[in-house]
Amino acid sequence: MTERPTAADAAWFAGLDPGDVDGGARAIRDGEADQPADWPTLAVESGTVDSEAGYYEWLREAAVHATRQVVRERERADDRQLVHAVRAMDDCQRTANELAERLAEWAGSRYEDVGSGIAAARALAERESAADADERVVSLAQRVVDLDDEAADLRSFIERTAPEVAPNLAAMAGPVLAARLLSLAGGLESLAKKPSGTVQVLGAEDALFAHLRGQATSPKHGIIYTHEYVRGTPQANRGSAARALAGKLTIAARIDHYSGDLRPSLQAELDERIDAIRERDSE
Amino acid sequence: MTTDLPDGVERRPFGDATALATQGEPVYGEPVVDGWRRWDPTRSKLGAMLETGLDTGLAGGETVLYLGAAAGTTVSHVADFAGPTYAVEFATRPVQDLLDVVDDRQNLFPLLKDARKPATYAHVVEPVDVIVQDVATRGQARVALANRRFLADDGRLLVAFKARSEDVTASPDAVFEDALSELREGYEILETARLEPYHDDHLGVVARPHDDRTL
């Protein structure tokens, strides 16, 4: 510990008025220093505070304030928001498709060259409308387009948010699948507490209960079917691939919930395992 | 039970048995008799280290840097007998409980920081007499080395190594051997003890910094 004349400049209280809790909290959150120093003594010597007791009181208040702020910020980037967003996205998409069907049926009775689906709705929404009924058709088309746009906005919101809420899970599953798993499990904490076998069949509840009643074979995968590692694996090995993927996703969710740091090694282990599973097939 | 307990920590009767205890506001539903809170060694690695008779060198009233404070179970007892206590924890959920512990203790300073990056709190934490480390991540020895800068020359590092955080497949003995040899880069190891039966696959270590302070 060498004495550096400028040591006090690095202190969290440098340049602050004594008792400034907001400024202190900001400095504690964002500041840095290479080496510690005898901050309480420096604070008294520099005249910033008049006693050590006063220093500690101020430090404690600022530290609590800083901690509360960070906690609140991190909680707001909440898994609950992600669950709401993915459910809203699915609702928007489903409703848009449903309305697009109705629209195609109606528009087909008034125009010659109406296609089907969202693309047709987009084309219809561009049309000039004169007659009363045409106006309604075009207006309905506009609602379909709006819903589809909203779904796209929600998707980009999910893609932005998921890596903050669950970095490992989002990296491995992709943001949308990560959000769907959170939605099915009811949040990051409950997903982290589920066994891997449950995660494997999340979203396949109907098939699972049919199986439990003894009427069907056991489902090999639920929503994780949308992952390339399951869908892209030949059918005979899909069960193995789903089991391997679910295992790693479960670990990822647990790291995200209990620790929060990014561990790229997890992805490498999964890649290796999936390669081994697909290898079997080529023999 | 040959070593002295620090001032502020006593063996007190609880029911039929005696147990470690400190004086303060209760935190986690522990039994309190005459203002003394029972310190449960199965819930606290430092409690287990005292219980197994490791010579921690704690006398009471020290300045403490506590790495891995979590919800504040152990740190609440530390703040009861120590001086200024800096509690570093990185995960937000347990920190919410930690803030409740801080409410009742004037000498406890919460820091929501990553113990692997000491530069992010060196502008707040003063040099300390004791570092208590209980972080359950890989690289526990590296965390201890990185935080050596906070420790006074005659200070003590009290660390509980968790074998399962380093490698679940290797045998705990091999893991501990690796961790200790890495720790020797910056510390002289004074004493070690397994924390069974209170904590499985944990090694309690008492160490002090090398004379060589080039780190």
Chai-1 contact restraints between the chains, C-beta under 6 A:
chainA,res_idxA,chainB,res_idxB,connection_type,confidence,min_distance_angstrom,max_distance_angstrom,comment,restraint_id
A,A10,B,H123,contact,1.0,0.0,6.0,A-B,restraint_1
A,A11,B,H123,contact,1.0,0.0,6.0,A-B,restraint_2
A,W12,B,H123,contact,1.0,0.0,6.0,A-B,restraint_3
A,W12,B,V124,contact,1.0,0.0,6.0,A-B,restraint_4
A,I28,B,V124,contact,1.0,0.0,6.0,A-B,restraint_5
A,G31,B,H123,contact,1.0,0.0,6.0,A-B,restraint_6
A,E32,B,A119,contact,1.0,0.0,6.0,A-B,restraint_7
A,E32,B,T120,contact,1.0,0.0,6.0,A-B,restraint_8
A,A33,B,A122,contact,1.0,0.0,6.0,A-B,restraint_9
A,A33,B,H123,contact,1.0,0.0,6.0,A-B,restraint_10
A,Q35,B,A122,contact,1.0,0.0,6.0,A-B,restraint_11
A,Q35,B,R149,contact,1.0,0.0,6.0,A-B,restraint_12
A,P36,B,A122,contact,1.0,0.0,6.0,A-B,restraint_13
A,P36,B,V125,contact,1.0,0.0,6.0,A-B,restraint_14
A,P36,B,E126,contact,1.0,0.0,6.0,A-B,restraint_15
A,P36,B,P127,contact,1.0,0.0,6.0,A-B,restraint_16
A,P36,B,F150,contact,1.0,0.0,6.0,A-B,restraint_17
A,D38,B,E126,contact,1.0,0.0,6.0,A-B,restraint_18
A,W39,B,E126,contact,1.0,0.0,6.0,A-B,restraint_19
A,P40,B,E126,contact,1.0,0.0,6.0,A-B,restraint_20
A,L59,B,F109,contact,1.0,0.0,6.0,A-B,restraint_21
A,R60,B,F109,contact,1.0,0.0,6.0,A-B,restraint_22
A,A63,B,F109,contact,1.0,0.0,6.0,A-B,restraint_23
A,A63,B,P110,contact,1.0,0.0,6.0,A-B,restraint_24
A,V64,B,V102,contact,1.0,0.0,6.0,A-B,restraint_25
A,T67,B,P110,contact,1.0,0.0,6.0,A-B,restraint_26
A,T67,B,L112,contact,1.0,0.0,6.0,A-B,restraint_27
A,V70,B,L112,contact,1.0,0.0,6.0,A-B,restraint_28
A,V71,B,T92,contact,1.0,0.0,6.0,A-B,restraint_29
A,V71,B,V95,contact,1.0,0.0,6.0,A-B,restraint_30
A,R74,B,T92,contact,1.0,0.0,6.0,A-B,restraint_31
